[in-house]
């Protein structure tokens, strides 16, 4: 019986990934809770589990007395010496219990507490697993797509997480069995289990994708200074090299554009502008407005971080972008309010071309 029990625990450990020690602790506690019912809940029952010897010892510790005051906790010297001849008044004696004598109700109670303990262990394991992956890039398998809400249920390791419709890139579709990349935005302990917030629209996804594709970012030679993103459409990423001999932008693009191409593919074709970061706001803002050329950048209010960028007349639309997207992303990337001005000075309404970060 004991051998079967210990083999079952090993199988449970292998299946659920829960440490054996944790399970034995919970099982021992469950047995104690169950056995205490026979002694009106008094705290005199103990359980020792020795997996090496495959032995479970359950016993009640009672006081050896001359006159019994509480039959649950006391034994007379005569009763005690029937169990152990060396028993003496004023000492305690351990009385072995047989788990098979607990009875059906007690056994059911023990099973319930064990199951509860296992659920707690699973939740704890899941929380620990996801917390270690917080702010990380993960591969996930699509288990199910809810046709009503559009939410996608993903298998991540031994756990499942939900990718809400709002965190999906506009226009992308999922099919069961598909492998997709997701970003773990946050992990919270909600008591009943961890709440894992995952996303495919978060700028952190782009950061992590570049880390996996560009060794110089992974080893710290190149640093991603900021990312601005409108998921499914366009992303701007500002990079800086700590080594003057390393071209930050070129390294991120990669030989024949392969590195950035891999990131674009993982994002479903999203356009990516890689720009060189500079501590000089004029240089940084000029770079951020790519693919448009910039003739000059005038700082209007340094404290308010407001500026005006002048661009060639024929590139005004390119600098502003479709529905203002290019200048909007540049403003987010640099944290500056940017007013776009054509070289000739002729355009309709400066306010239409001013974007705040």
DODREN-398872 format. One record per residue (C-alpha): residue in one letter; x, y, z. Coordinates in Angstrom, 3 decimals, padded with zeros to 6 digits. Layout:
! DODREN-398872
<r A <X Y Z>>;
...
//
This chain:
! DODREN-398872
<r X <000.000 000.000 000.000>>;
<r X <002.784 002.400 001.006>>;
<r X <004.740 001.570 -002.142>>;
<r X <001.729 002.399 -004.319>>;
<r X <001.239 005.656 -002.398>>;
<r X <004.825 006.835 -002.909>>;
<r X <004.805 005.823 -006.572>>;
<r X <001.577 007.806 -007.036>>;
<r X <003.203 010.903 -005.501>>;
<r X <006.196 010.537 -007.845>>;
<r X <003.835 010.326 -010.827>>;
<r X <001.928 013.383 -009.593>>;
<r X <005.198 015.282 -009.210>>;
<r X <006.273 014.368 -012.732>>;
<r X <002.883 015.264 -014.200>>;
<r X <002.287 018.545 -012.355>>;
<r X <005.881 019.623 -011.780>>;
<r X <005.217 020.122 -008.047>>;
<r X <008.086 019.384 -005.607>>;
<r X <007.682 016.099 -003.706>>;
<r X <008.494 017.754 -000.362>>;
<r X <005.624 020.189 -000.837>>;
<r X <003.184 017.392 -001.611>>;
<r X <004.297 015.277 001.355>>;
<r X <003.906 018.295 003.640>>;
<r X <000.334 018.878 002.425>>;
<r X <-000.550 015.179 002.584>>;
<r X <000.801 014.875 006.125>>;
<r X <-001.207 017.941 007.148>>;
<r X <-004.333 016.424 005.560>>;
<r X <-003.888 013.154 007.439>>;
<r X <-003.466 015.057 010.717>>;
<r X <-006.613 017.104 010.070>>;
<r X <-008.559 013.931 009.336>>;
<r X <-007.271 011.980 012.349>>;
<r X <-007.876 014.854 014.775>>;
<r X <-011.639 014.363 014.299>>;
<r X <-011.403 011.257 016.477>>;
<r X <-009.917 013.361 019.285>>;
<r X <-012.349 016.302 019.137>>;
<r X <-009.910 018.360 017.108>>;
<r X <-007.214 018.419 019.786>>;
<r X <-003.706 019.087 018.529>>;
<r X <-002.177 015.763 019.527>>;
<r X <-001.944 013.928 016.183>>;
<r X <001.326 013.813 014.233>>;
<r X <002.306 012.413 010.858>>;
<r X <005.818 011.655 009.623>>;
<r X <006.357 010.656 005.996>>;
<r X <009.693 009.110 005.019>>;
<r X <009.832 008.691 001.222>>;
<r X <013.260 007.019 001.329>>;
<r X <012.000 004.194 003.522>>;
<r X <008.525 004.418 001.961>>;
<r X <007.050 004.703 005.424>>;
<r X <004.107 006.692 006.804>>;
<r X <003.883 006.994 010.561>>;
<r X <000.764 008.478 012.174>>;
<r X <000.623 008.684 015.948>>;
<r X <-001.134 010.334 018.865>>;
<r X <000.896 011.826 021.683>>;
<r X <-000.823 011.409 025.076>>;
<r X <000.075 012.391 028.624>>;
<r X <000.745 009.588 031.137>>;
<r X <-001.210 010.485 034.305>>;
<r X <-002.375 008.906 037.547>>;
<r X <-005.959 010.054 036.982>>;
<r X <-007.521 010.852 033.603>>;
<r X <-008.941 014.357 033.219>>;
<r X <-009.352 014.328 029.454>>;
<r X <-009.726 010.934 027.760>>;
<r X <-008.653 012.453 024.441>>;
<r X <-005.253 013.509 025.738>>;
<r X <-004.588 011.362 028.837>>;
<r X <-003.662 007.748 029.591>>;
<r X <-003.278 006.063 032.967>>;
<r X <000.080 004.545 033.780>>;
<r X <-001.472 001.088 033.455>>;
<r X <-002.792 001.840 029.950>>;
<r X <000.478 003.418 028.912>>;
<r X <002.583 000.492 030.093>>;
<r X <000.547 -001.863 027.946>>;
<r X <001.916 000.097 024.984>>;
<r X <005.368 000.810 026.372>>;
<r X <006.647 -000.835 029.528>>;
<r X <008.998 002.057 030.291>>;
<r X <006.165 004.603 030.419>>;
<r X <006.156 006.861 033.521>>;
<r X <003.696 009.324 035.034>>;
<r X <004.427 012.898 033.947>>;
<r X <005.851 011.811 030.608>>;
<r X <004.202 011.434 027.186>>;
<r X <003.746 008.399 025.027>>;
<r X <003.336 008.068 021.265>>;
<r X <000.562 005.720 020.189>>;
<r X <000.789 004.497 016.574>>;
<r X <-002.414 004.769 014.529>>;
<r X <-003.389 002.742 011.496>>;
<r X <-004.626 004.934 008.667>>;
<r X <-007.021 002.213 007.525>>;
<r X <-008.862 002.571 010.865>>;
<r X <-009.742 006.228 010.255>>;
<r X <-013.078 005.402 008.664>>;
<r X <-014.741 006.453 005.450>>;
<r X <-015.665 010.007 006.496>>;
<r X <-012.202 010.733 007.800>>;
<r X <-010.656 009.306 004.626>>;
<r X <-012.879 011.523 002.473>>;
<r X <-011.842 014.542 004.536>>;
<r X <-008.191 013.655 004.003>>;
<r X <-008.697 013.298 000.237>>;
<r X <-010.409 016.684 000.102>>;
<r X <-007.582 018.422 001.944>>;
<r X <-005.005 016.656 -000.223>>;
<r X <-006.774 017.793 -003.391>>;
<r X <-006.953 021.321 -002.014>>;
<r X <-003.252 021.182 -001.213>>;
<r X <-002.436 020.013 -004.711>>;
<r X <-004.526 022.835 -006.206>>;
<r X <-002.690 025.342 -004.044>>;
<r X <000.618 023.842 -005.123>>;
<r X <-000.396 024.058 -008.770>>;
<r X <-001.439 027.697 -008.351>>;
<r X <001.802 028.466 -006.543>>;
<r X <003.819 026.706 -009.218>>;
<r X <001.952 028.558 -011.966>>;
<r X <002.448 031.916 -010.224>>;
<r X <006.155 031.232 -009.755>>;
<r X <006.488 030.106 -013.370>>;
<r X <004.824 033.214 -014.787>>;
<r X <006.505 035.646 -012.382>>;
<r X <009.866 034.385 -013.619>>;
<r X <008.689 035.232 -017.156>>;
<r X <007.243 038.663 -016.375>>;
<r X <008.172 041.249 -019.057>>;
<r X <009.503 038.429 -021.226>>;
<r X <008.818 037.156 -024.736>>;
<r X <007.218 033.706 -024.883>>;
<r X <006.109 031.262 -027.542>>;
<r X <002.547 030.060 -027.037>>;
<r X <000.330 027.497 -028.725>>;
<r X <-003.221 028.428 -029.703>>;
<r X <-005.642 026.044 -027.972>>;
<r X <-008.926 027.723 -028.789>>;
<r X <-010.386 030.869 -030.331>>;
<r X <-013.647 032.166 -028.871>>;
<r X <-015.824 033.032 -031.894>>;
<r X <-017.973 035.431 -029.828>>;
<r X <-015.412 037.496 -027.893>>;
<r X <-012.455 036.918 -030.189>>;
<r X <-010.304 036.027 -027.173>>;
<r X <-007.568 033.468 -027.807>>;
<r X <-006.738 030.739 -025.262>>;
<r X <-003.044 029.955 -025.325>>;
<r X <-001.027 027.087 -023.904>>;
<r X <002.156 028.364 -022.285>>;
<r X <004.230 025.545 -020.820>>;
<r X <001.931 023.633 -018.464>>;
<r X <-000.437 026.577 -018.078>>;
<r X <-003.089 028.435 -020.052>>;
<r X <-003.481 032.174 -020.519>>;
<r X <-005.974 034.334 -022.388>>;
<r X <-004.963 036.806 -025.074>>;
<r X <-007.850 039.320 -025.093>>;
<r X <-009.102 040.725 -028.377>>;
<r X <-007.923 044.182 -027.276>>;
<r X <-004.344 042.916 -026.961>>;
<r X <-004.282 041.366 -030.437>>;
<r X <-002.819 043.111 -033.448>>;
<r X <-005.692 044.509 -035.553>>;
<r X <-006.496 042.215 -038.463>>;
<r X <-004.486 039.190 -037.361>>;
<r X <-006.169 035.801 -037.150>>;
<r X <-005.418 032.675 -035.132>>;
<r X <-006.029 028.980 -035.744>>;
<r X <-005.835 026.073 -033.305>>;
<r X <-002.345 024.615 -033.057>>;
<r X <-000.666 027.805 -034.283>>;
<r X <002.490 028.987 -032.464>>;
<r X <002.625 032.710 -031.755>>;
<r X <004.864 035.114 -029.841>>;
<r X <003.403 036.991 -026.884>>;
<r X <004.715 039.469 -024.304>>;
<r X <003.988 038.997 -020.590>>;
<r X <002.939 042.488 -019.472>>;
<r X <002.269 041.698 -015.805>>;
<r X <001.558 038.853 -013.378>>;
<r X <-000.648 039.309 -010.305>>;
<r X <-001.555 036.913 -007.520>>;
<r X <-005.358 036.943 -007.357>>;
<r X <-005.686 034.353 -004.572>>;
<r X <-007.474 031.786 -006.713>>;
<r X <-004.503 031.761 -009.040>>;
<r X <-002.252 034.090 -010.987>>;
<r X <-003.725 036.615 -013.382>>;
<r X <-001.395 036.794 -016.352>>;
<r X <-001.707 039.795 -018.636>>;
<r X <-000.298 039.032 -022.072>>;
<r X <-000.189 041.123 -025.223>>;
<r X <000.825 041.251 -028.858>>;
<r X <000.331 045.020 -029.091>>;
<r X <002.677 046.077 -026.269>>;
<r X <005.927 047.850 -027.282>>;
<r X <007.752 045.366 -025.032>>;
<r X <007.056 042.676 -027.618>>;
<r X <009.136 044.575 -030.165>>;
<r X <011.938 045.088 -027.652>>;
<r X <012.162 041.387 -026.855>>;
<r X <011.947 040.355 -030.510>>;
<r X <014.937 042.554 -031.332>>;
<r X <016.826 041.107 -028.354>>;
<r X <016.387 037.612 -029.771>>;
<r X <017.460 038.679 -033.284>>;
<r X <020.316 041.079 -032.469>>;
<r X <023.160 039.614 -030.355>>;
<r X <024.548 043.107 -029.730>>;
<r X <021.328 044.076 -027.955>>;
<r X <021.283 040.863 -025.940>>;
<r X <024.882 041.352 -024.750>>;
<r X <024.323 045.037 -023.958>>;
<r X <026.542 046.582 -026.646>>;
<r X <023.474 048.167 -028.202>>;
<r X <020.678 049.577 -026.060>>;
<r X <017.062 050.145 -027.051>>;
<r X <016.376 053.622 -025.720>>;
<r X <012.684 053.928 -026.614>>;
<r X <009.928 052.312 -028.640>>;
<r X <006.705 053.807 -029.982>>;
<r X <004.203 051.536 -031.613>>;
<r X <000.834 051.448 -033.292>>;
<r X <000.378 047.699 -033.443>>;
<r X <-000.275 046.180 -036.829>>;
<r X <000.752 049.335 -038.655>>;
<r X <004.078 050.900 -037.688>>;
<r X <006.743 050.931 -034.978>>;
<r X <009.651 053.275 -034.380>>;
<r X <012.582 052.092 -032.302>>;
<r X <015.506 054.243 -031.121>>;
<r X <018.810 052.452 -030.569>>;
<r X <022.190 053.511 -029.209>>;
<r X <025.583 051.824 -029.324>>;
<r X <027.923 052.034 -026.344>>;
<r X <030.765 051.080 -028.681>>;
<r X <031.556 053.745 -031.270>>;
<r X <032.801 051.028 -033.602>>;
<r X <029.387 049.332 -033.647>>;
<r X <026.677 050.731 -035.919>>;
<r X <023.501 050.444 -033.838>>;
<r X <021.055 050.921 -036.708>>;
<r X <022.991 048.677 -039.105>>;
<r X <023.274 045.913 -036.518>>;
<r X <019.513 045.948 -035.956>>;
<r X <018.827 045.822 -039.689>>;
<r X <021.277 042.972 -040.095>>;
<r X <022.985 041.493 -043.180>>;
<r X <020.681 041.979 -046.172>>;
<r X <018.036 043.232 -043.736>>;
<r X <017.522 039.737 -042.321>>;
<r X <017.308 040.677 -038.629>>;
<r X <014.657 043.345 -038.979>>;
<r X <012.880 041.167 -041.546>>;
<r X <012.544 038.387 -038.959>>;
<r X <010.995 040.837 -036.494>>;
<r X <008.623 042.171 -039.151>>;
<r X <007.530 038.601 -039.944>>;
<r X <006.873 037.866 -036.260>>;
<r X <004.702 040.988 -036.135>>;
<r X <002.715 040.024 -039.217>>;
<r X <004.248 042.558 -041.594>>;
<r X <004.272 045.602 -039.322>>;
<r X <006.541 048.374 -040.684>>;
<r X <009.547 049.219 -038.508>>;
<r X <011.677 052.372 -038.526>>;
<r X <015.014 051.964 -036.740>>;
<r X <016.546 055.309 -035.783>>;
<r X <019.744 056.338 -034.049>>;
<r X <019.253 057.730 -030.562>>;
<r X <021.035 060.934 -029.611>>;
<r X <021.229 062.992 -026.438>>;
<r X <021.002 066.017 -028.723>>;
<r X <017.237 066.569 -029.152>>;
<r X <017.709 068.191 -032.578>>;
<r X <019.530 065.117 -033.922>>;
<r X <017.126 062.698 -032.250>>;
<r X <013.971 064.439 -033.493>>;
<r X <015.405 064.657 -037.025>>;
<r X <016.137 060.919 -036.997>>;
<r X <012.747 060.084 -035.473>>;
<r X <010.877 061.694 -038.367>>;
<r X <012.290 059.125 -040.834>>;
<r X <011.619 058.202 -043.581>>;
<r X <011.202 061.949 -044.203>>;
<r X <014.239 064.199 -044.582>>;
<r X <014.451 067.037 -042.066>>;
<r X <016.030 070.367 -042.978>>;
<r X <016.124 071.789 -039.455>>;
<r X <014.674 071.460 -035.961>>;
<r X <014.011 074.583 -033.889>>;
<r X <013.598 074.195 -030.126>>;
<r X <010.632 076.395 -029.156>>;
<r X <010.445 075.639 -025.426>>;
<r X <013.041 073.330 -023.897>>;
<r X <011.219 073.026 -020.561>>;
<r X <007.920 072.137 -022.219>>;
<r X <009.829 069.988 -024.753>>;
<r X <008.265 071.706 -027.733>>;
<r X <009.911 072.064 -031.155>>;
<r X <009.313 072.818 -034.845>>;
<r X <010.744 070.631 -037.599>>;
<r X <011.139 072.019 -041.106>>;
<r X <010.929 069.525 -043.963>>;
<r X <011.078 069.829 -047.778>>;
<r X <007.724 070.796 -049.268>>;
<r X <007.470 067.583 -051.231>>;
<r X <008.005 065.546 -048.065>>;
<r X <005.458 067.245 -045.833>>;
<r X <002.939 064.436 -046.240>>;
<r X <005.672 061.833 -045.628>>;
<r X <006.803 063.578 -042.430>>;
<r X <003.256 063.825 -041.109>>;
<r X <002.302 060.344 -042.269>>;
<r X <-001.067 058.762 -042.953>>;
<r X <-003.569 060.371 -040.548>>;
<r X <-000.593 061.928 -038.712>>;
<r X <000.916 058.565 -037.779>>;
<r X <004.579 059.304 -038.569>>;
<r X <004.833 062.522 -036.562>>;
<r X <002.685 060.988 -033.808>>;
<r X <005.058 058.030 -033.411>>;
<r X <008.082 060.363 -033.582>>;
<r X <006.588 062.464 -030.783>>;
<r X <006.051 059.366 -028.623>>;
<r X <009.553 058.115 -029.383>>;
<r X <011.290 061.366 -028.440>>;
<r X <008.827 062.652 -025.804>>;
<r X <008.770 066.015 -027.621>>;
<r X <005.838 067.986 -029.023>>;
<r X <006.598 068.304 -032.711>>;
<r X <005.228 070.915 -035.110>>;
<r X <005.900 070.088 -038.785>>;
<r X <006.587 073.020 -041.094>>;
<r X <007.202 072.889 -044.876>>;
<r X <010.319 074.649 -046.171>>;
<r X <008.263 077.196 -048.110>>;
<r X <006.174 077.975 -045.060>>;
<r X <002.947 077.497 -046.993>>;
<r X <000.524 075.003 -045.460>>;
<r X <-002.930 075.067 -044.021>>;
<r X <-003.052 075.456 -040.258>>;
<r X <000.017 074.754 -038.166>>;
<r X <-002.148 073.174 -035.483>>;
<r X <-002.987 070.284 -037.788>>;
<r X <000.699 069.390 -037.996>>;
<r X <001.509 069.683 -034.295>>;
<r X <001.660 066.472 -032.340>>;
<r X <002.316 065.932 -028.655>>;
<r X <003.948 062.785 -027.295>>;
//
